[in-house]
Amino acid sequence: MAYEKPWSSYEEQLDLLIARGMVVTDRPRALDYLERIGYYRLSGYWFAFRERSELCCPFDPSNFAKPKKGRVDRLALDTFKPGTTFQHAVELYVFDKKLRLLALDALERIEIALRVDIAHTLGKTDRFAYLNPDLFFPGFSKTLDKKSGLTKHHEWLGKHAGLIGRSKEEFIRHNRDKYGLPLAIWVVCEIWDFGTLSTLFAGMREDDQDLIATQYGVSNGRLFATWLRSLNYLRNVCAHHSRLWNRNIVDQPKLPDVSEVPWAAPFIGNSHRQARPFLLFCIAKHMLDRINPTSSWGSRFRGLLAEFPAQAGLSLEGMGKPTGDWDAELWG
């Protein structure tokens, strides 16, 4: 299909929103937001305020997938719900920005702790353990991909080499000049990003995974690996400044039994909550409680939730937050 939408001035963009039912009380300010943030980025936030019509079992030609029998989909219309203002979308955008910054704060602490955990565990066996395929799960280090002809370990090493080649860190230059390559795992781990860490953890042997996972109150290291993969997805969303608050989480984590992690109870068996970011914030809080029990991150997160702009029918349930007094144990 040819793309035929024309270029529009900021004035024309705002007039279109008004024609579709959006209330603009301060036109100059609204135009300023369109110029600084952009129509397309803001559209992700006023999408929640668009009116809906119900269609039973629609066929979506874009993905050629048949809908599930009896499912009712809500189709977003171009018009806005009565009372929707331009400021509503801006307030939701600002809330989402604060949410991403808070997520990055937690993920930084988790990433640094994981570097130590992985380097300390593997380094005890071999200072260059990350190069030794025998120290990893065979599916990671020995099974060849049918398309590339490489193992996942080979692919990981390629990304690892790229990080070393691009690094401008003085300690990397110093160790490379003085000792040559390879670099000891407790040195080179400091330039691994979250994706590099989570991929390497997923390839570790089960006993090593369990040893690290147990430090975070989870006995199954394979399950814990799904937590790290999901947190890496969260990190990528935040790093690219993408909309987060009600995002559908593609890479969903597995959950342990409630006897091991009681706070998981409201999420188990609830597909909506498992597919929304609030679950990932709960996982981050769970891990931060083990990394730094005195952290104020949890209270700051709860404070941000109190700022949620609950207008035009929006609620925190849209980001997967359970209702009721379920969260006292995890969030305090």
Beta strands, then each sheet from edge to edge (+ up, - down):
strand 1: 50-56
strand 2: 72-80
sheet 1: 1+ 2-
end
